[in-house]
């Protein structure tokens, strides 16, 4: 048997030489000064060439016939791979710090150089046995993903969690939902620095004391949590709004709104309902019903009428639910959440949030019950933060979690999720620390 550049014996010798080189200089190769580019040149490229891959295209093959497609040389490498070759398996190492302190999303595909069939299935294998967040012990089969399904994902993202149950869950949610953007105006808070180049920074308009009426209570994303705002007692001088880079009209902040942190937790969207007229900077996004903003923003009459059917407490409850966080993770957000980063929220993705349809059977009952629960959750969150003793805090927190679970169960039951789909939701909202220890 021969590889591209020699016999199988040649390949074994080449791989053996690489292993010996690594063993004799291990400390250097594991040091912080040994970078990715050097590693690729000294180990990765020689390894794949020893295994028969024409990495540098010595044969001069046309683009579509190259063994290796370099990402900078093709606009949509993921699409190209999914369309042209069969992906046999992908080692999912998103939960492992493969490169030590540097958080890098790591997936290792095994490809077969033949066109994929319409029913091609990709085996997703994950760390098993005694694996930790820093080291892989063994691999175990987790589930399979349809190669065709990955092609249908936005930008052909390799969403490895899109098992058959996950796809079923997503389809069921979308069948019975409309988008938040059809109900709400969504935008960032104010960009408070100067619109003039070299002008004032954000700190210039923020104070920890209210010295005049134009000073408005304000928050940043780090003060926003699920169903609570931990206000740092800061004010913004909104008399300077006209000089800011990205101001908003005052009612944008003073009307009831759902507030969402721009970079949230690693497994749940951080959001709350604000009825206390907090102003905010661009690290918080706000969603206001079309019926409430029609005086300032042009909105079709049909959207105004539709949004009036939705209680702001209900919208806050859906946005804060684990069902929506699961959908967001599976469909809308990037993969940074699984390497210790958080959900990155943007106006366009928030507008894509699925919300139960008001014309669906049982909606009015669902809306009333969720709205009532959100009112109680807001109260319990406040009690937890103001508790004077550990016992009081534990009691309030336990009650909060029970209400939170009740709200999640209402939505999951309304959508009619099967047991496997429920488990998909639970897996999607697990924190990174729970995925692998």
N, C-alpha and C positions, 0 to 999 in steps of 0.2 A: 504493500500500500504506500502511496506517495501523497505528501501534502503539496501545496502550491510550489514550494521552493525546495523540496527535497523529499527524502524518504521518511518513514515513520521513525526510524532510528535517529535520523538527523533532528527530528522534532523533539524526541525524548532528550537528546543531548542538549539541545538549546534550552529547553525548560529546566533541565537539571543545572545548567550553568547559571541561569537566572536565580534559581533557588540558592545555589552556593554563594553567588555574589551578595544576595540579601543576607544570608546567614553571617557572612564574614564582616559585613558593614552595617549590621542592624541598627546600631545606635545612631549612625548618621542618617539612615533612611527614616527613622522615627522621630528625628529632631524637628523643631519648628522651622528651621531654616531650609528644609528640603521641601520644595514647592511642587505643586501639581504638574506644572509644565515639564519639569525635570523628570518627575516620576513617569509621565507619559512617554517621554523620549527614551528613558533607560529601561523601563520595565513593561509598560502596557503595550506599546507598539511592538517590541520584540516578541512578547508573549503571543499576541494574536497572529503575528507573522509566522511564528513557529507552529501554530495550530492550523496554518493554511490560509489565513486571510491576507489578501493583497491590500494592506492598509494604505500604502502610499501610491497605489494604482500604477505599479511598474509596467503593467501590461498595456496601459494606455486605453482602458476600456471607456466607452461612452458612459455618461452620467447614470443612465438607467441600468447599466450592467456592472457598475462598480461594486466591489465586495463591501466597501465601507463608505458611507456617506457622511462627510464632516458637516457638522451642524451649520457652520458659517457658509457652507457652499450650497445650501438648499433652503428655501424659504420656510417650508413646512416639513421638517424632518419626521415628525411623529406621523403625520398623514402618509408620507412616503413609505415609511416602514410598514404601517398597518395595511396599506394597499398592495405592497409589492412582495412581502415575505410572510411566511407563517411564523407567528410568535408562539413558540412551544410553551414557554413558562416565563414568569418574571419573579425574581427574588425581591420581595418587598422589605426593604431595610429602612423604611422611613422612621421607625422607632428606635433606631440604633445610631449612635454617634460614631459612624464609621471613621470619620476624620478627626476623632478626638474632640477638642474643644470647639472646633468649627462646625456649626450646624449646617449640614448639607443634605438635601433630599437625595437619597440613594435608592435606585432601582436597577436591577441587573437583568436585562432580558436575554433569553436564549432564543436565537432565531434560526429558522431553517430556510435555506435559500430556494424557496419554491412559492408560487402564488398561493395565497390563503383561500380555502374553500368558504362558501357562504356560511357554513356552520362551524367554522373554526373556533375552538375554545382555548383560552389561555389559562394554564394552571398558575394560580397565585400561591407562591410558597412564602412562608413567614418564619422568623426565628422561633425555634422550639426548644424543648429540653431545658437546660439550665442557662439559656441565653439571658443576657442582661442588656441594659441600655448602652453598654460600651463594648460588648463582645457577643458574637454569635457562636452558640454551641452546636446546634443542629438546625436543620430546616424541616418544616412540616407543611403538608398541603393544607391551605386554608379554604379555598373555594376556586371556582372557575369564572372567567369573564368572557363574554362573547367579543371576539375581535371586531366583528361588524358593529357592535354596540359602541365600542370606543371610537370608531370612525364618526359616529353620529354626535359625539360630545363636542361642545364648543371648542374650537381650535384643536380638535382631536387630542384633548388632554388625556393622559393615561390615568384615568380615575380607577384605581385598582379595587376600590370597594364596591364597584357597580356589579355585584352578583345578580343573579336572577331575582332574588328576593328584594334587593335594593331597587332594581328596575321596576319591579311590580309595585313597590312602595311609592316610587316617584310618579309612576303613571296614575296610580289611584289618587294621589294628592292633586295632581294637575287636572284630572277629570272633574273634580268637584270644587275647584278653586278659580278665583280670578286673581289678578295681580294687584299688589298694594298701590302701584303707580296709577291704577284706574280709579283709586279712591283718594289718594293723598298727593300733595305737593311735597317733594323730598329734596332737601339740599343740606349742604354743610352749614355750620354756624359761621359767625363772622371771622374773616381774616383781618385781624386787628392791627397789623403793622401798617406803616405809611404806604400810600400808593405812589409816593414820590421816591425815586431811587436815592438811597442814602439817607432817607428820612428816619422817623422814629420807629423803634421796635415795639412789639406787643406790650412789653413791660411798662412802656411809657404811659399807657392808658389804663393800666390796672393798679388798683390800690387796695390795701387791707382796711381802709376806713372810708365811710361814706360822708363826704364833706359838702356835697350839694345834690340837688334833686336828680341831676343827670347821671349820677352814679348808680348803676344797676347791678344787682347781685348776679354774678356770673360763675360758670364752672368750666373746667376742662375735662377731657375724657377720663383722666385718672381719678376724678371724683364721682364717676358714674358707674353704678353696679346694677345688678338685677333688682328691680323694684325699689331702688334707693339711690339717693344722692347724698354723699358725704361732703357737704359744702365746706370749703376751706376759708369761708368768710372773706371772699374777695369781691371787688366791685370793678366794673368797667365804666369809664367816663364816656358815655355814649353821645355826649355833645360833640365829640370829635369823629362821629361816624362818617361825615362827608370827606374826611381826610384819610380814612382807612382804605386799604387795598380792596377788601371785599366785605363791605357792610351788608346788613340785611335791614329791611324795613322793621320798625320797632314791634309791630304786631306779630311778626314772625316768631318772636320770642315770648310775647305776652299772651298769646292764645294757647289753649290746651294743645299739647303735642306729645308724640312719642319721641323720646330721645334715645339715640343709639351710639355707643362708643365706636370710634372709627377703627381701633385695634382692640379687639375684645379678648375674652378668655380663650383657652386652648380647646374648649369643648362646648361652650354655650355663648350665645350672643348676649352681650351686656346691654340691657335696655330698661327703661322705666317710663311711666306716664308722668309728665310734669304739668301741674296746674298751679305752680307757684311763681310763674313768670321769670324763670331763670334765663338769663342771656348765656351764650356759650361761644367758645371759639371754634375753629375749624376741626378740632379733634373730636367733635360731637356732630352727629347728623340728626336732623329733625324731620319728622313726618307730620304734616297738618292736613286735615280733611279739606277736600276741594270746597265743600260748602262753607268752610270757615275762612278761606283765603280768596274767595271770588271777588272781593272788593279790590284786591291788589294784584291778582293774577288772572289772566283770561282763562276761563274754564268752560268747556261745553256744558250747556244746561243739563244734559243727560248725566254727566259725571257729577254735577252738583247734587242732583236728585238722588243718585245712587249712593254717594258718600254720606248723605244725611241719614241713611238707614243704619249706619254703623256707629255704635257707641265707641268713643275713644278708649274706654276701658277694655272693650272687647278686642280692639286692634292691638292694644298693649299686651293683652294676654296671649294672643296668637304669636306676636313677635317674640315674646319671652318664653314660649313653650319649647320643650325639647323636640317636639315634632318639627317645628320650623328650623331649629338649629341643625337637626339631622338632614333635612332637605337642603339647607344652605351648604352644609359641608359636602354632601354628595354631588351637588349640581352646580353651585354658584361660586364657591370660594376656591382659592388656591390650596396647595398642599402644605404650605408652611406651618399650618396648625399641628402637623404630626412630627415636627422637629423642634417643638418648643416655642414656636411663634404663635400668633393668635389669628383669629378671623380678621381679615381686612375687609371692612365694609365701605362701599362706595354708593353714591346716589343711585347709579344705574342698577346695581345688584339689589339694593333695598327695594327699588321699584318692582323687582321681579319676585319679591316675597309672595308666596301663595296664601290667599285669605279665603276662608269658606264663602261660597256663593250665597247671597241673601235670598235667592229664589229656590234654594234647595230645601227639601223636606226637613223639618226639625230645626231650621236655622234660628227662628225667633227664640225657641227654648234654649238652644245652645248659647246664643248671644247673651240672654239674660243671666244664665248661670255663670258663664265665664266672666261677665262684667262684674257680677257680685263678688266672685272669688278674687278678682284683681283688686277691688276695693279693700277686701280683708287682707290680701297680701301686702298692699302698701302700708296698712296699719301695723301689721306684724313686723315688717321690716323696720319700721320706725321704732317699735317697741324693743326690737333686738338691739338696735344701735343706742338706745337711751337706757338700757337696762343698767341697774346700779350694782347688781351682784352677778356672779357667774351662774347661779341657779336661775335667776330671772332671765338671763340671756339664753340659757339652754332651753328653758321652757318656751320662750318666744320663738326660738329658732326651730324647735321641734314642731311647733304648731305651723310655722311658716312652711316647712318642708312637706307637711301633710296636705296643706292647701295647694301647694305647688304640684304635688303628685295627683291630687284630685282634678286640677285643671288639665294636666297632661292626659289623664285618662278620659276626660270628657271629649277632648279633641280626637284622640286616637280611636275612641269608640264611634264618634260621629263619622269619621272617614272609613270606618269598617275595616281596620287593619287586621290581617290574619296574624297568628302567633309568630310565624317566621318574619313577617314584616315588622312586628313589634320588636323582635330581637334585633332586626336591622337598625331600628331607631336607637335602641339602647347601645349598640356597639358604636354607632356614629357619634354619640355624645359623650362617650367615655373620655376622660381626660387622658393626656399622654402618659401620665404617671401610672395609670391603670392598665394601659395597653401592654406594657412589658416592664418588669421590675428586675 
